Amino acid sequence: MYCSGNSGNFNAGLMVVVKPLEEDYRRLCDTVGDVRSGWETNEEKALNEVFRDRWTPLPPSLNSSKRCFRHAPELWNSMLDSMEVLHFVGGKPWQANPRDWEESAHYAPLFDLCVRARRISGPPPIKLTAWVPAATPRPSQPEAKFDVPVGSSYSLKHPKQTY
């Protein structure tokens, strides 16, 4: 089972394996070991091959995507109360080098919010104010205030847990 529009493959960045089977392990080792397959450097592709048609997506509360923050703000806001895990699919702001930062800069407010949420207990109110990545250096203080892109409206609360 998978979302419509999905290729039927899963993102292996966040997985829960309920009952690992020895035969799956052997098949995975054989698949990854077959250099001709090209999978020796792509564990996600190999996992999708081994578990084809035998996986179920996690509920959105256990696998919320950072991309929802930018591309679907209404959906993001509707999921906040039930969000347990925030999955930074794709590029991660903490891994971006200066050359790549412009690509990830729009996630800086979200990333910094998550870092702050991990450092404090309880969900204190957070005031988001303007920050333009190209014009202002990225603030490094946890107390720094951020805003989302002009014209967007987000009602952000602290995620309960982030990865």
N, C-alpha and C positions, 0 to 999 in steps of 0.2 A: 504494500500500500504506500502511495506517495502522493504528494500534492500535484494537482493538475498543472500541466506545463513543465513539470519536472521530467528529466530524462529517465527517471527510474533509479538514478544513482543517489547515494547519500554523501554528505560531507562527513568525513571521518574525524573531524576535529573534536567532536563531542559524541561519544558512543557509550551505550550501556549494554554490556553483554550479560544476559541473564544466566544462561547455562552454557558455558563454553564446552565444545565437544572436541575430543581428540582428533576426529576425522577432519574437522574444520581446520584445526591447527596444521595437520599434515598437508591438507590441500593448499592452505595459504603458503606454507613453506615451499611446496612444489611450484606454486604459481610464481612466487617472488624469485625463486631460484632459477627459473627458466629465462635466461638472459635474452633469448630470442623474442620473448613477449614484450620486452621494454618496460616491464613492471618492477624491475629490481630497484628502481629509484622512485617508484610511485606507489606507496603503500595504500593510498586511498583507492586507486584503480584496482589493485589486487583484492582489497577487501570487498569492493563492489562486485567483483567477479565471483568470489567465493560465497558471498551472501546474497547473490541475485535472487530476487523474489522471496527472500526469507528475512525480511526486516520490516520494522514498523517505525514510522517517525516518532520522535519524542513529542509530547504536547508542547505548544508554544511557550508555556510557562517555564519549561525545563530547557528550552533551546531558543531563546529570543535572539534575534540577529541584530547586530549594531546597524545594519543597513536600513532597518525599519525606522530608526531614529531620523535618518535623513530623507528617505524616500516615501515613508508612509506615516507621517506624524499623528494622524488620527488613530491609526491602528496601534502605534506606539503608546499613546496615552491610554487607550482602552486596555492595554495589557499590563500597565504598570503595577496595579495592585496584586496581580497574581505572578509577576515575574520572579523567578527563582535564580535563573542562570542567564547571564548575558554573554552570548557567543560572539567574539570578535572574528567573524568569518573574513577571510582574505587578509589584507594588510592590517597590521597592528600599529597604532601610533607609537608604542614604546619600542618598536623595531625599525621605525622609519629613519633613514639617514637624511641629512638636510636636503639632499637633492630630491628625495621622494616625498618630503613633508608636504609639499603643496597638494599632492594627491590625497593625503589623509587629513589635511588641516581641518576640514569640515567636521571631523569627528573629535577634535580636541576638546570641545566643551563636554561631550559625553564621556570621553576617557578621563578627563580631570574630575568630573563628577563621580565616576566610579572609584577613582583612587581615594577621593575624600570620603566616600561612603565606607570604604574598608577601614579607614583610620579612626572613625568616630563611631560611637554607639548611638543608636536611635536616629531617626530621620529628621534632623533640624531643617528649618526652611532654608532654601538656597535662592539667592537673588541672582538672576542672570542679567548681565549687562553687556553692552556692545564690545566686541573684539573682532578686529579685521586682521586675518592672518598675514596678508601681504604688507600691511602698514605697521603692524605692531609685533614686536618679538613675543614669542609664546611665554606667558607668565609661568613661573616655576613654583610660586608659593601656593600651598594648599588653600589659603584663604582667598586667592584670586577669584574674581567674579567674571563670568563669561556670559555670552549670549549666543543664541543660534542665529543662522543667517537672517538678514533683514527680510521681513515679509512672512517669516515662519512664526507659528505660535505653538509652543510646546509647554506643557505643564509637567515638568520633570519632577519626579520624586526619586529618592535613592533606591536603586535596585537592591534586593535583599542579599544577593551574592553575585560576584562577577568572576569571570575567568578570562 
